[in-house]
Amino acid sequence: MNKTAINYVKSFFSAFGLFVARRYPNAVNGHDLTYDLKVVVRKENPLCFDIGANRGQTIELLQSCFRNPTIHAFEPSSATFTTLSSQSFGPQVTLHQLALGDQAGVATFRNYTQSELSSFLPVNTNKSENIFAEEALILAESVQVNTLDSFCAAQGIEQIDLLKIDTQGFELPVLRGGADLFKNQRIGAVLLELNFSPLYEGQSDPLEILALMRTHNMRLVDYYEKERASGMELSWTTALFMRYP
């Protein structure tokens, strides 16, 4: 296809709000997360951690992306874990009613009406800053917390091919709890949520996360699943990192 034809195709789809981009073999495109995960995690049967599994959305994504992934999924909320464990994901998925952070122990977990918003952190109630300011707290419960390093040592896990973190503002404690794994280059790729809008009190600063990932020699691949406040400002997004060789 010549350049004129390519530009015509791009113009046609842009009229419908769609973007057309070329796919190159063995290269990420920055638009299709499923495709890019396959490029970054070059295994058919990777070992994946799903921290903040909620109802299993990421489990389904990983199973659609890879032929036979082994998945450890973590969900601390008792109600959400009941929903999660009622589903059949197959023998390669192990569910853990457990939170991960920077120290082991017991902590208070806040369950909100929308389970996707549940967190260790209280919601920011400033309506001018947070579209979820009026989200109702339905239960605060005590949950068990471990660290990535301790969990993997106890389980005899030497390598995590993909570490996914969606913990609603609690990403930095989870990452800090895996300091030894990162130091010893035992994590191949990281997929996590960055919150730019102040959704929670004391939430992880995305710039601190980016700096920490660079310290661990994890390089940013791209941003996906972008959400914007008022149609303009980036509110939150999913970031994919991979270990630099």
C-alpha positions in Angstrom: 0.0 0.0 0.0 1.5 3.4 -1.0 1.7 6.4 1.3 -1.4 8.1 -0.3 -3.5 5.1 0.3 -2.3 4.7 3.9 -3.1 8.4 4.7 -6.6 7.9 3.2 -7.2 4.9 5.4 -6.0 6.8 8.5 -8.2 9.8 7.6 -11.2 7.5 7.1 -11.0 5.9 10.5 -10.0 9.1 12.3 -13.5 10.5 11.3 -14.9 7.8 13.6 -12.5 8.6 16.4 -10.3 5.6 15.7 -6.5 5.5 15.3 -4.7 3.3 12.8 -1.1 2.3 13.5 1.3 -0.2 11.9 2.3 -3.3 13.7 5.9 -4.4 13.4 7.0 -8.0 14.2 8.5 -8.4 17.7 7.9 -4.7 18.6 5.4 -3.1 20.9 2.8 -0.7 19.3 1.7 1.2 22.4 -2.0 0.8 21.7 -2.9 -2.9 22.2 -2.0 -4.1 25.7 -2.7 -7.7 24.9 -0.4 -7.6 21.9 2.4 -5.8 23.7 2.3 -8.2 26.7 3.1 -11.0 24.3 6.0 -9.0 22.9 7.4 -8.1 26.4 6.8 -11.4 28.1 8.1 -13.8 25.6 6.8 -17.0 27.1 3.7 -19.2 26.4 3.6 -20.3 30.1 4.8 -17.3 32.2 4.5 -17.1 36.0 2.3 -14.1 36.7 1.3 -12.3 39.9 -2.1 -10.5 39.9 -2.1 -8.3 43.0 -5.5 -6.7 43.5 -7.3 -9.4 41.5 -10.8 -8.0 42.2 -13.3 -10.3 40.3 -10.7 -11.9 38.0 -10.6 -9.4 35.2 -6.8 -9.6 34.8 -6.8 -13.4 35.2 -9.0 -13.6 32.1 -6.8 -11.1 30.3 -3.7 -13.2 31.0 -5.4 -16.4 30.0 -6.5 -14.9 26.7 -3.0 -13.5 26.1 -0.8 -16.6 27.0 -1.3 -20.2 26.2 -0.8 -21.7 29.7 0.1 -19.0 32.3 0.6 -19.9 36.0 -1.1 -17.2 38.0 -1.0 -16.3 41.7 -3.9 -13.9 42.3 -4.2 -11.9 45.5 -7.4 -10.3 46.8 -7.7 -9.2 50.5 -11.4 -8.2 50.6 -13.5 -11.0 52.1 -16.6 -10.2 50.0 -14.7 -9.8 46.8 -12.6 -12.9 47.4 -15.8 -14.9 47.8 -17.0 -13.7 44.4 -13.5 -14.4 42.9 -13.3 -17.9 44.3 -16.7 -18.8 43.1 -15.4 -18.8 39.5 -13.4 -21.6 37.8 -10.2 -20.3 36.3 -8.5 -23.7 36.0 -5.6 -25.5 37.8 -2.9 -23.0 36.8 -4.5 -20.3 38.9 -4.0 -20.1 42.7 -6.1 -17.6 44.7 -4.8 -16.0 47.9 -7.0 -14.0 50.3 -4.0 -11.9 51.1 -2.7 -8.3 50.7 0.8 -7.5 49.8 2.7 -4.4 51.1 6.0 -3.3 52.5 5.7 -5.2 55.8 3.9 -8.3 57.1 1.1 -8.0 59.6 -2.5 -7.0 59.8 -4.0 -3.8 58.4 -7.4 -2.2 57.9 -8.9 -2.6 54.4 -11.7 -0.4 53.2 -14.5 -1.9 51.1 -16.4 0.7 49.0 -19.6 0.3 47.1 -17.7 -0.2 43.9 -15.3 -3.1 44.7 -12.8 -1.8 42.1 -12.3 1.3 44.4 -11.7 -0.7 47.6 -8.3 0.1 49.1 -6.2 0.4 52.3 -6.5 4.2 51.8 -9.5 6.4 52.5 -11.1 8.1 49.5 -10.4 11.8 49.0 -13.7 13.5 49.8 -12.9 16.7 48.0 -15.5 16.8 45.2 -13.6 19.3 43.1 -10.6 16.9 42.9 -12.2 13.4 43.0 -15.2 12.2 40.9 -15.5 9.3 43.5 -15.6 11.7 46.5 -19.0 10.5 47.6 -18.2 6.8 47.2 -19.8 5.0 50.2 -17.7 2.9 52.6 -19.6 -0.3 53.3 -17.1 -2.2 55.5 -13.7 -1.7 57.1 -12.1 -5.1 57.9 -8.7 -6.4 59.2 -6.8 -8.3 56.5 -3.5 -10.2 56.5 -0.6 -8.5 54.7 2.7 -10.1 53.5 5.5 -8.8 51.3 6.4 -10.0 47.9 9.9 -11.1 49.1 8.6 -13.1 52.0 5.8 -14.7 50.0 8.1 -15.8 47.2 10.7 -17.1 49.6 8.0 -19.2 51.4 6.6 -20.5 48.2 10.0 -21.2 46.6 9.3 -18.9 43.7 12.5 -17.8 42.0 11.2 -15.7 39.1 8.1 -13.6 38.4 7.7 -13.0 34.6 4.9 -10.5 35.0 3.9 -8.6 38.1 0.6 -6.8 37.9 -0.4 -4.4 40.6 -3.8 -2.6 40.9 -4.1 -1.7 44.5 -5.8 1.7 44.3 -3.1 4.1 45.5 -1.1 1.4 47.4 1.4 0.6 44.7 4.6 1.9 46.3 4.3 -0.3 49.4 3.8 -3.3 47.2 6.8 -2.5 45.1 9.0 -1.8 48.2 8.0 -5.2 49.6 9.7 -6.8 46.6 13.0 -5.0 46.9 15.1 -8.1 47.0 13.3 -9.6 44.0 14.0 -6.4 42.0 17.6 -6.2 43.2 18.3 -9.8 42.1 16.6 -9.2 38.7 13.9 -11.8 39.4 11.0 -9.7 38.0 10.8 -9.5 34.2 7.9 -7.1 33.7 5.5 -4.9 35.7 2.0 -3.8 34.9 0.5 -1.3 37.3 -1.9 1.6 37.7 -0.8 5.2 38.0 -3.2 7.6 39.7 -2.5 11.2 38.7 -5.8 12.5 40.2 -6.0 12.6 44.0 -8.4 9.7 44.4 -7.2 8.6 47.8 -5.6 10.2 50.8 -1.9 9.4 50.9 -1.9 7.6 47.6 1.3 6.7 45.9 2.9 9.4 43.8 3.2 8.3 40.1 6.5 10.2 39.8 7.9 8.3 42.8 6.8 5.1 41.2 8.5 6.0 37.9 11.7 6.9 39.7 11.6 3.7 41.7 11.1 1.6 38.6 14.1 3.3 37.0 16.2 2.6 40.1 15.3 -1.1 39.6 16.3 -0.9 36.0 12.7 -1.3 34.8 12.0 0.8 31.7 8.7 2.2 30.7 7.2 0.5 27.6 4.0 2.6 27.3 0.7 3.8 28.9 -2.6 2.0 28.3 -6.3 2.3 29.3 -6.1 6.0 29.8 -8.8 7.8 31.7 -9.2 11.6 31.7 -10.8 14.1 34.0 -13.2 16.5 32.3 -12.1 15.0 28.9 -8.6 16.7 29.1 -6.3 16.0 32.0 -4.9 12.5 32.4 -6.5 11.0 35.6 -5.2 7.5 35.7 -3.6 5.0 33.4 -2.0 1.5 33.2 1.7 1.5 32.8 3.8 -1.4 31.4 7.5 -1.7 32.4 10.1 -4.3 31.3 13.5 -5.1 32.7 16.3 -3.5 30.7 18.8 -6.2 29.6 
